[in-house]
Amino acid sequence: MFNSATVADTSRRQCLQTLGVAVATGLWSGHGAKAAAGVTTIRFSHVVAEDTPKGLAAERFRALVNERSGGRIQVQVYPRAHLYGDHDEMQALQLGAVEMLAPSLSKFGRIGFPEFELFDLPYLFPDVASVRRITQGALGQRMLERLMRQRLVGLGFMDNGFKHMSANRPLLAPEHFVGLRMRVQASRVIAAQMRALGARPVTLAFSETRRALAARVVDGTENPISNFWTQRMHEVQTDFSLTQHAYLGYAVVANQRFWSSLGRSDRELVATALQEALQFGNQVADLQNDKALKALREAGTTRIHQPDEGQLSRMRAAVAPVHSELAQRIGPQWLTDARAVLAA
């Protein structure tokens, strides 16, 4: 039987073994990035499918860099946690076992940057345009610059739209969550959100979630529609509720020593290609989610529910205390600054 603790322990052991090999063979701190023929290799690892907004942006980035460098810089993309997963990718990047990642913003809280968890706050953002006022403005740039303290170079933000709730029953009001075991990312904000709704949060890696749902280790989860569809969660969840309660985005980060090892012109080439790829990924995020919703409707395996305004109002009221409860952890000034940007 599937056991989340066993899987997590196995993942951690594999992480240590893999990173041990990386250190022993010199594939860390940027030393593995230079091939014998003078080709620079950028290993870009992520945990979602190729046809998600992040997957498509990563592929666009790979194509742009390879073309513009004449093959002198080769980006190798590793999707679906084939190389590293939620448990170990940040450590792998810090050690230099990969050169670039695009982790969800939730993951930065546990390595010393809780201000990134403000993006997890339920019903903080009314739409993606509001999110971009932060991620594409001075406040977002300030957040990226702080990552240098952990040997990371923040290169930009990427959208994946808003999250919705799924389970084997509709989740349209707080009482519908009571007693459910809901899979969450390792974010105190998201865990507090689930507890406020009466559910029990269970932290699991994204790559383990579908199997946990199928085995009934957890009862439900939250995802943008594109992730729900590409991970085939519709095969193991009977109901999908369009709650649009919180945002899911990513930050693209590079290993600091690797980034410093590039010449100035190469850094400019890679950074420019990445910004174009991020713009492309942001443009397709809404389209991919719309496409996935259409496919989900056509599949007919999952009931799709749209909460009415009264139900949404009750949901917002139930999770409102999370904002004050987590303010001290996130940082009151960060929240004040974010709200000022949103209100401007």
Helices and strands as residue ranges (DSSP letters): H 4-24, E 40-45, H 53-68, E 73-78, H 89-95, E 100-101, G 105-111, G 114-120, H 128-135, H 138-146, G 147-150, E 152-167, G 174-176, E 181-184, H 188-196, E 200-203, H 206-214, E 221-223, H 225-230, G 233-235, E 239-255, H 256-261, H 264-299, E 303-305, H 309-319, H 321-325, H 327-330, H 332-343
